[in-house]
Amino acid sequence: MIRSERSSKRRGAATTGGMTARGPLLKDELDIVIPTIRDLAFLEQWRPYLSPYHLIIVQDGDPTKKIHVPEGYDYELYNRNDINRILGPKASCISFKDSACRCFGFMMSKKKYIFTIDDDCWVAKDPSGHEINALEQHITNLLSPSTPLFFNTLYDPYRAGADFVRGYPFSMREGVATAISHGLWLNVPDYDAPTQLVKPAEKNTRFVDAVMTIPKGTLFPMCGMNLAFDREMIGAAMYFGLMGDGQPIGRYDDMWAGWCCKVICDHLGFGVKTGLPYIHHSKASNPFVNLKKEYKGIFWQEEIIPFFQQVVLPKEAVTVEQCYIELAKQVGEKLNGLDPYFTNLSKAMVTWVEAWSEISSSHKKSQATANGSAVK
């Protein structure tokens, strides 16, 4: 692992949205996780918004390649050698040559919240031409309640200028804690390969100024390029599966995590929001390459989604870890007939939770030691 402290030559401190009288929102409670195979020049544009925060960069591919991070950012950089060293045999659950490797960064974080973004995403602008501070909006989403049990036709009732409409039960107006904030994208849409092929020039230019809670019992296609979540609340289920090198499928990593997380959020009474904030997705990946990665998933999803729609977790499962272990068991039992891949995925899900628990325990011991030293 390469660790870099903030440079004394830091440029462009955040002076825009996301600042309070005490500094950036949740500065000491949030990590930014970025998976990458290239230099992170895109961070220059994000400097006013992200530079106050700690980055966890997960380098995919060749671990000997040097990744350049713009000066002034405080970061940790992990490559495949670090993953193997830290997790040992359990490193097998972390995907290689796929952006699913980002979940290793979720595991290594010691913070309460995570914002994860792809390296081809830029700062978007709203219809008035003002830059959007995506991180600030994600924080707003996570710190306000969700309403999964009863839909409010004015969308997010906790937003300024909105409220609960007539007929909304007063007993439900406190809402529930928000576990996930799912942001959207302007410019290049998040399409699958067949849609890319028939709409090669299509761009998303629609800016919908809304946030809504995804209702309980409803799944959604989660995209990992603009995503924030409460790590302490749902992090143990934010596993992006086995994808990429050596696996029969790719580009379903965030989808898998989203389906698993939504089922568990519904069971435990957590909320998931989608809509704002927007980022600018700068480039489309090759649809023919994507088709090769996706083609099995395109068939499999027609059976995977009904599986998740019918999943019932036992009342005894009261923690995210317990829910995820039970979900892994059901994946192994009910999807193994679809392809042997799901037997391996089921085992990897269990390995992931075991590794998560071990790393979390290590974090707590380190913190306790640090606190003890501070007291002395």
Summary of the structure (lengths in Angstrom):
residues: 376
radius of gyration: 20.3
end to end distance: 29.8
largest distance: 66.0
contacts: 1185
relative contact order: 0.13
helix: 39%
strand: 18%
